[in-house]
């Protein structure tokens, strides 16, 4: 199947290639429900040596620069308690961690979670964390600009491979909250 964005050799419906995904991502695809059919979530194989954004878009398509999203794990802290959450923003922006995210989590301080916490809690590889398959009790803060795109490139749970996901599907993830201005220039 041809990918709806980028110049990938092959795009495969995620339910048809669960072995390429980490266990939590595969479980989320298996249990998928919502207005977007799971078959519209596509897996594309990518070379992890081309993970740097400039090299990635040069190889897989310049249009991906404006159609890619990053999923970052943040920790909000208040009174010795820590809350983990995910932020999904376009790759051309950064998450407003110290403003909107901190306030949304009701935290005194918010920062990016340490790598070992992010990978340990998600069961995903660093550099490949995706909002699909995150722990169900986490808030998943999604920038409205991500939801507005027809298709968005995100991680697949591994450094190798990516998912192409209809933007509106992000609004239907467990714990999802769509926020205007989450991603800032």
FISE-319498 format. One record per residue (C-alpha): residue number from 0; x, y, z negated. Coordinates in nm, 3 decimals, decimal comma, always signed. Example, Ala and Ser with C-alpha at 12.3 -4.5 7.8 and 13.67 -1.06 7.14 Angstrom:
// FISE-319498
+-----+---------+---------+---------+
|   k |       u |       v |       w |
+-----+---------+---------+---------+
|   0 |  +1,230 |  -0,450 |  -0,780 |
|   1 |  +1,367 |  -0,106 |  -0,714 |
+-----+---------+---------+---------+
END
This chain:
// FISE-319498
+-----+---------+---------+---------+
|   k |       u |       v |       w |
+-----+---------+---------+---------+
|   0 |  +0,000 |  +0,000 |  +0,000 |
|   1 |  +0,118 |  +0,353 |  +0,074 |
|   2 |  +0,175 |  +0,582 |  -0,225 |
|   3 |  -0,055 |  +0,889 |  -0,242 |
|   4 |  +0,246 |  +1,109 |  -0,332 |
|   5 |  +0,618 |  +1,075 |  -0,271 |
|   6 |  +0,799 |  +0,861 |  -0,015 |
|   7 |  +0,808 |  +0,530 |  -0,198 |
|   8 |  +0,851 |  +0,208 |  -0,001 |
|   9 |  +0,562 |  +0,035 |  -0,176 |
|  10 |  +0,289 |  +0,123 |  -0,429 |
|  11 |  +0,118 |  -0,163 |  -0,612 |
|  12 |  -0,195 |  -0,143 |  -0,828 |
|  13 |  -0,073 |  -0,170 |  -1,188 |
|  14 |  -0,303 |  -0,466 |  -1,270 |
|  15 |  -0,121 |  -0,663 |  -0,996 |
|  16 |  +0,227 |  -0,612 |  -1,143 |
|  17 |  +0,191 |  -0,631 |  -1,520 |
|  18 |  +0,527 |  -0,812 |  -1,549 |
|  19 |  +0,700 |  -0,492 |  -1,435 |
|  20 |  +0,558 |  -0,301 |  -1,734 |
|  21 |  +0,646 |  -0,308 |  -2,103 |
|  22 |  +0,407 |  -0,502 |  -2,326 |
|  23 |  +0,213 |  -0,199 |  -2,460 |
|  24 |  +0,168 |  -0,050 |  -2,111 |
|  25 |  +0,060 |  -0,384 |  -1,964 |
|  26 |  -0,190 |  -0,431 |  -2,251 |
|  27 |  -0,334 |  -0,082 |  -2,189 |
|  28 |  -0,374 |  -0,153 |  -1,817 |
|  29 |  -0,545 |  -0,487 |  -1,893 |
|  30 |  -0,789 |  -0,317 |  -2,133 |
|  31 |  -0,839 |  -0,009 |  -1,913 |
|  32 |  -1,188 |  +0,142 |  -1,909 |
|  33 |  -1,315 |  +0,475 |  -1,793 |
|  34 |  -1,420 |  +0,653 |  -1,480 |
|  35 |  -1,090 |  +0,587 |  -1,300 |
|  36 |  -1,054 |  +0,218 |  -1,203 |
|  37 |  -0,732 |  +0,054 |  -1,323 |
|  38 |  -0,653 |  -0,033 |  -0,960 |
|  39 |  -0,601 |  +0,339 |  -0,893 |
|  40 |  -0,308 |  +0,340 |  -1,135 |
|  41 |  -0,016 |  +0,250 |  -0,912 |
|  42 |  +0,331 |  +0,118 |  -0,990 |
|  43 |  +0,630 |  +0,219 |  -0,776 |
|  44 |  +0,975 |  +0,070 |  -0,811 |
|  45 |  +1,250 |  +0,329 |  -0,856 |
|  46 |  +1,625 |  +0,314 |  -0,897 |
|  47 |  +1,720 |  +0,415 |  -1,254 |
|  48 |  +2,049 |  +0,557 |  -1,118 |
|  49 |  +1,838 |  +0,822 |  -0,944 |
|  50 |  +1,657 |  +0,931 |  -1,261 |
|  51 |  +1,804 |  +1,284 |  -1,263 |
|  52 |  +1,525 |  +1,512 |  -1,139 |
|  53 |  +1,721 |  +1,673 |  -0,853 |
|  54 |  +1,845 |  +1,338 |  -0,723 |
|  55 |  +1,504 |  +1,174 |  -0,778 |
|  56 |  +1,307 |  +1,429 |  -0,574 |
|  57 |  +1,573 |  +1,439 |  -0,303 |
|  58 |  +1,537 |  +1,063 |  -0,258 |
|  59 |  +1,166 |  +1,004 |  -0,328 |
|  60 |  +1,008 |  +1,329 |  -0,205 |
|  61 |  +1,027 |  +1,702 |  -0,277 |
|  62 |  +0,650 |  +1,709 |  -0,343 |
|  63 |  +0,715 |  +1,513 |  -0,665 |
|  64 |  +0,875 |  +1,814 |  -0,832 |
|  65 |  +0,531 |  +1,976 |  -0,864 |
|  66 |  +0,344 |  +1,648 |  -0,923 |
|  67 |  +0,545 |  +1,488 |  -1,202 |
|  68 |  +0,475 |  +1,493 |  -1,573 |
|  69 |  +0,690 |  +1,423 |  -1,875 |
|  70 |  +0,562 |  +1,245 |  -2,184 |
|  71 |  +0,751 |  +1,347 |  -2,496 |
|  72 |  +0,706 |  +1,216 |  -2,849 |
|  73 |  +0,690 |  +1,480 |  -3,121 |
|  74 |  +0,685 |  +1,462 |  -3,499 |
|  75 |  +0,481 |  +1,711 |  -3,697 |
|  76 |  +0,577 |  +1,746 |  -4,064 |
|  77 |  +0,385 |  +1,889 |  -4,355 |
|  78 |  +0,442 |  +1,821 |  -4,725 |
|  79 |  +0,663 |  +1,516 |  -4,671 |
|  80 |  +0,412 |  +1,357 |  -4,431 |
|  81 |  +0,499 |  +1,303 |  -4,067 |
|  82 |  +0,255 |  +1,270 |  -3,777 |
|  83 |  +0,367 |  +1,134 |  -3,442 |
|  84 |  +0,200 |  +1,254 |  -3,124 |
|  85 |  +0,267 |  +1,261 |  -2,752 |
|  86 |  +0,267 |  +1,563 |  -2,524 |
|  87 |  +0,212 |  +1,531 |  -2,150 |
|  88 |  +0,322 |  +1,834 |  -1,949 |
|  89 |  +0,425 |  +1,899 |  -1,591 |
|  90 |  +0,797 |  +1,842 |  -1,538 |
|  91 |  +0,836 |  +2,206 |  -1,429 |
|  92 |  +0,733 |  +2,316 |  -1,782 |
|  93 |  +0,818 |  +2,234 |  -2,140 |
|  94 |  +0,581 |  +2,147 |  -2,424 |
|  95 |  +0,504 |  +2,435 |  -2,661 |
|  96 |  +0,619 |  +2,228 |  -2,959 |
|  97 |  +0,673 |  +2,510 |  -3,209 |
|  98 |  +0,350 |  +2,689 |  -3,119 |
|  99 |  +0,048 |  +2,506 |  -2,983 |
| 100 |  +0,163 |  +2,153 |  -3,077 |
| 101 |  +0,258 |  +2,248 |  -3,434 |
| 102 |  -0,076 |  +2,424 |  -3,489 |
| 103 |  -0,276 |  +2,140 |  -3,329 |
| 104 |  -0,109 |  +1,885 |  -3,559 |
| 105 |  -0,160 |  +2,108 |  -3,865 |
| 106 |  +0,214 |  +2,086 |  -3,933 |
| 107 |  +0,455 |  +2,331 |  -4,091 |
| 108 |  +0,727 |  +2,210 |  -3,856 |
| 109 |  +0,721 |  +2,017 |  -3,530 |
| 110 |  +1,012 |  +1,879 |  -3,331 |
| 111 |  +1,096 |  +1,611 |  -3,080 |
| 112 |  +1,100 |  +1,271 |  -3,250 |
| 113 |  +1,441 |  +1,101 |  -3,273 |
| 114 |  +1,509 |  +0,858 |  -2,988 |
| 115 |  +1,502 |  +0,550 |  -3,212 |
| 116 |  +1,166 |  +0,657 |  -3,358 |
| 117 |  +1,019 |  +0,729 |  -3,014 |
| 118 |  +1,128 |  +0,394 |  -2,867 |
| 119 |  +1,059 |  +0,192 |  -3,181 |
| 120 |  +0,707 |  +0,325 |  -3,231 |
| 121 |  +0,607 |  +0,307 |  -2,863 |
| 122 |  +0,776 |  -0,018 |  -2,756 |
| 123 |  +0,899 |  +0,168 |  -2,448 |
| 124 |  +1,241 |  +0,261 |  -2,313 |
| 125 |  +1,381 |  +0,609 |  -2,366 |
| 126 |  +1,342 |  +0,805 |  -2,045 |
| 127 |  +1,041 |  +0,598 |  -1,940 |
| 128 |  +0,786 |  +0,673 |  -2,212 |
| 129 |  +0,436 |  +0,705 |  -2,070 |
| 130 |  +0,109 |  +0,812 |  -2,230 |
| 131 |  -0,053 |  +0,486 |  -2,116 |
| 132 |  -0,010 |  +0,229 |  -2,392 |
| 133 |  +0,077 |  +0,455 |  -2,683 |
| 134 |  -0,044 |  +0,363 |  -3,033 |
| 135 |  -0,421 |  +0,419 |  -3,042 |
| 136 |  -0,410 |  +0,641 |  -3,351 |
| 137 |  -0,172 |  +0,896 |  -3,197 |
| 138 |  -0,295 |  +1,228 |  -3,066 |
| 139 |  -0,209 |  +1,254 |  -2,695 |
| 140 |  -0,194 |  +1,623 |  -2,608 |
| 141 |  -0,231 |  +1,674 |  -2,233 |
| 142 |  -0,177 |  +2,001 |  -2,050 |
| 143 |  -0,483 |  +2,092 |  -1,841 |
| 144 |  -0,258 |  +2,139 |  -1,535 |
| 145 |  -0,179 |  +1,764 |  -1,544 |
| 146 |  -0,547 |  +1,669 |  -1,545 |
| 147 |  -0,615 |  +1,900 |  -1,249 |
| 148 |  -0,379 |  +1,715 |  -1,009 |
| 149 |  -0,512 |  +1,438 |  -0,781 |
| 150 |  -0,213 |  +1,213 |  -0,865 |
| 151 |  +0,071 |  +1,254 |  -1,116 |
| 152 |  +0,402 |  +1,066 |  -1,142 |
| 153 |  +0,484 |  +0,953 |  -1,499 |
| 154 |  +0,704 |  +0,694 |  -1,663 |
| 155 |  +0,607 |  +0,327 |  -1,663 |
| 156 |  +0,740 |  +0,238 |  -2,008 |
| 157 |  +1,077 |  +0,146 |  -1,855 |
| 158 |  +1,351 |  +0,351 |  -1,694 |
| 159 |  +1,304 |  +0,150 |  -1,377 |
| 160 |  +0,974 |  +0,219 |  -1,206 |
| 161 |  +0,709 |  +0,488 |  -1,237 |
| 162 |  +0,333 |  +0,508 |  -1,246 |
| 163 |  +0,121 |  +0,720 |  -1,013 |
| 164 |  -0,193 |  +0,809 |  -1,206 |
| 165 |  -0,499 |  +1,014 |  -1,106 |
| 166 |  -0,478 |  +1,333 |  -1,315 |
| 167 |  -0,828 |  +1,300 |  -1,458 |
| 168 |  -0,735 |  +0,961 |  -1,611 |
| 169 |  -0,511 |  +1,135 |  -1,866 |
| 170 |  -0,816 |  +1,302 |  -2,021 |
| 171 |  -0,967 |  +0,958 |  -2,088 |
| 172 |  -0,672 |  +0,806 |  -2,273 |
| 173 |  -0,727 |  +0,705 |  -2,637 |
| 174 |  -0,662 |  +1,009 |  -2,857 |
| 175 |  -0,639 |  +1,246 |  -2,559 |
| 176 |  -0,696 |  +1,616 |  -2,609 |
| 177 |  -0,668 |  +1,841 |  -2,303 |
| 178 |  -0,518 |  +2,180 |  -2,385 |
| 179 |  -0,472 |  +2,493 |  -2,177 |
| 180 |  -0,118 |  +2,629 |  -2,204 |
| 181 |  +0,048 |  +2,323 |  -2,358 |
| 182 |  +0,316 |  +2,339 |  -2,091 |
| 183 |  +0,506 |  +2,667 |  -2,079 |
| 184 |  +0,755 |  +2,793 |  -1,820 |
+-----+---------+---------+---------+
END
